[in-house]
Amino acid sequence: MTPSTSNQPCWDTASQSTPAAASALKRHALSEHLVDCGARRSRLDDLQGGADRVRQALTARVVTTVLVLSLLLGASWLLV
């Protein structure tokens, strides 16, 4: 490939100089695939998402988390 000095993109596409568009059949297949993927989600995926949100909240508040945990551990040690 020879270097181009213009600012225009220099790649070829499969649409062959016409606007690329998805056919109705492809859109329908994609829609079916997304519905199938959504149906396969399990409760474990939801649990993992919840655990990720909790982890992100705790990591954003490291100092507060350490302080609260140390207070809870200290209080439980004193009560025992």
Secondary structure by P-SEA (a helix, b strand, c coil): cccccccccccccccccccccccaaaaaaaaaaaaaaaaaccaaaaaaaaaaaaaaaaaacaaaaaaaaaaaaaaaaaac
